[in-house]
């Protein structure tokens, strides 16, 4: 999977999880963001799990 494709898929997952998306917004997340803070990464792992 290419980088753009992976970012698009992740964006769909983030927008599809209302609680996660709101938690990310509360940290200053912007939808065009491609690099996540450690707190944002922790939230993503908490809500959708770590990659296998």
C-alpha positions as CSV (number, residue, x, y, z in Angstrom):
1,X,0.0,0.0,0.0
2,X,1.4,3.4,-0.9
3,X,1.9,6.2,1.6
4,X,-1.0,8.3,0.3
5,X,-3.3,5.3,0.3
6,X,-2.4,4.4,3.9
7,X,-3.0,8.0,5.0
8,X,-6.4,8.0,3.3
9,X,-7.4,4.7,5.0
10,X,-6.2,6.0,8.4
11,X,-8.2,9.2,7.9
12,X,-11.3,7.2,7.2
13,X,-10.8,5.2,10.4
14,X,-10.3,8.3,12.4
15,X,-13.3,10.1,11.0
16,X,-15.4,7.0,11.4
17,X,-14.7,6.8,15.1
18,X,-16.5,9.8,16.6
19,X,-15.0,9.5,20.1
20,X,-11.5,9.0,18.8
21,X,-11.9,11.9,16.3
22,X,-13.1,14.2,19.1
23,X,-10.3,13.2,21.4
24,X,-7.8,13.9,18.6
25,X,-9.3,17.3,17.9
26,X,-9.0,18.1,21.6
27,X,-5.2,17.6,21.2
28,X,-5.0,20.1,18.3
29,X,-5.2,17.5,15.5
30,X,-6.0,18.8,12.0
31,X,-7.3,16.6,9.3
32,X,-4.4,17.4,6.9
33,X,-1.9,16.4,9.6
34,X,0.5,13.5,8.6
35,X,2.6,13.4,11.7
36,X,1.1,12.6,15.1
37,X,2.2,13.7,18.5
38,X,2.9,10.9,21.0
39,X,-0.4,11.7,22.8
40,X,-2.3,11.4,19.5
41,X,-0.6,8.1,18.7
42,X,-1.6,6.9,22.2
43,X,-5.2,7.8,21.5
44,X,-5.2,6.0,18.2
45,X,-3.8,2.9,19.7
46,X,-6.3,3.1,22.6
47,X,-9.3,3.4,20.3
48,X,-8.3,1.2,17.3
49,X,-5.4,-0.9,18.6
50,X,-1.8,-1.2,17.6
51,X,-0.8,-2.5,14.2
52,X,-0.1,-6.2,14.0
